[in-house]
Amino acid sequence: MESHGIPGKIQVSETTYHLLQHQYKFEERGLIEIKGKGEMKTYFLTGRHFSAL
């Protein structure tokens, strides 16, 4: 996934997105072709969710 990244952005897999979606904000990037894996849905990390205290 590194070769398909964009400078200054954190790109994560769909699996990572599902694990962290309640703690962080993401923007869907869409499908990209990953060498040896095929098409994968990816997301950009855009920020953190803050719980109200």
Contacts in CASP RR format, 6 or more apart in sequence:
PFRMAT RR
TARGET T0000
AUTHOR 0000-0000-0000
METHOD contacts of the structure
MODEL  1
MESHGIPGKIQVSETTYHLLQHQYKFEERGLIEIKGKGEMKTYFLTGRHF
SAL
1 11 0 8 1.000
1 13 0 8 1.000
1 32 0 8 1.000
1 34 0 8 1.000
1 40 0 8 1.000
1 42 0 8 1.000
3 35 0 8 1.000
4 11 0 8 1.000
4 32 0 8 1.000
4 33 0 8 1.000
4 34 0 8 1.000
4 42 0 8 1.000
5 11 0 8 1.000
6 44 0 8 1.000
9 44 0 8 1.000
9 45 0 8 1.000
10 44 0 8 1.000
10 45 0 8 1.000
11 29 0 8 1.000
11 42 0 8 1.000
11 43 0 8 1.000
11 44 0 8 1.000
11 45 0 8 1.000
12 20 0 8 1.000
12 26 0 8 1.000
12 42 0 8 1.000
12 43 0 8 1.000
12 44 0 8 1.000
12 45 0 8 1.000
13 40 0 8 1.000
13 41 0 8 1.000
13 42 0 8 1.000
13 43 0 8 1.000
14 40 0 8 1.000
14 41 0 8 1.000
14 42 0 8 1.000
14 43 0 8 1.000
16 43 0 8 1.000
17 26 0 8 1.000
17 43 0 8 1.000
20 26 0 8 1.000
22 49 0 8 1.000
23 48 0 8 1.000
23 49 0 8 1.000
24 45 0 8 1.000
24 46 0 8 1.000
24 47 0 8 1.000
24 48 0 8 1.000
24 49 0 8 1.000
25 45 0 8 1.000
25 46 0 8 1.000
25 47 0 8 1.000
25 48 0 8 1.000
25 49 0 8 1.000
26 43 0 8 1.000
26 44 0 8 1.000
26 45 0 8 1.000
26 46 0 8 1.000
27 43 0 8 1.000
27 44 0 8 1.000
27 46 0 8 1.000
28 41 0 8 1.000
28 42 0 8 1.000
28 43 0 8 1.000
29 41 0 8 1.000
29 42 0 8 1.000
29 43 0 8 1.000
29 44 0 8 1.000
30 41 0 8 1.000
30 42 0 8 1.000
30 43 0 8 1.000
31 39 0 8 1.000
31 40 0 8 1.000
31 41 0 8 1.000
31 42 0 8 1.000
32 39 0 8 1.000
32 40 0 8 1.000
32 42 0 8 1.000
33 39 0 8 1.000
34 40 0 8 1.000
END
